[in-house]
């Protein structure tokens, strides 16, 4: 198991981006969270097998209904949280 954090830039707040992330996660064997950050970006944290994470990110960035709102993203490894269950939207 591995974990990745991705910061998304663009028009990613106020357009249903977090809900799209959560809905997309239903089709993958991943846990994670998504939250709006004060600077207008969105932080997505995913845990699972690296291949699943990469497939999820490819689908979100290239094929989702909101992909055109993403102007940039940066993905970095983060520490696995063994207590993380499911996928949540952080308010």
URCOR-V670340 format. One record per backbone hydrogen bond with DSSP energy under -1.0 kcal/mol. CO is the residue of the C=O (numbers start at 1). NH is the residue of the N-H. E is the energy in kcal/mol with one decimal. If there is no record, write none. Layout:
# URCOR-V670340
CO&NH&E, CO&NH&E
This chain:
# URCOR-V670340
2&48&-2.4, 3&78&-1.7, 4&46&-2.7, 5&76&-2.7, 6&44&-2.9, 7&74&-1.7, 8&42&-1.7, 9&71&-2.7, 9&72&-1.3, 10&12&-1.4, 16&20&-2.2, 17&21&-2.3, 18&22&-2.2, 19&23&-2.6, 20&24&-2.6, 21&25&-1.6, 23&26&-1.0, 24&27&-1.6, 25&28&-1.9, 28&30&-1.5, 31&47&-2.7, 32&88&-2.2, 33&45&-2.8, 34&90&-2.7, 35&43&-2.9, 37&40&-2.0, 41&37&-2.9, 42&8&-2.8, 43&35&-2.3, 44&6&-3.2, 45&33&-2.0, 46&4&-2.4, 47&31&-2.0, 48&2&-2.5, 49&53&-2.2, 50&54&-2.7, 51&55&-2.3, 52&56&-2.6, 53&57&-2.6, 54&58&-2.4, 55&59&-2.4, 56&60&-2.7, 57&61&-2.9, 58&62&-2.5, 59&63&-1.7, 59&64&-1.2, 64&67&-1.5, 66&69&-2.0, 67&70&-1.3, 69&11&-1.8, 72&9&-3.1, 74&7&-2.2, 76&5&-3.0, 81&84&-1.9, 86&32&-2.4, 88&34&-1.6
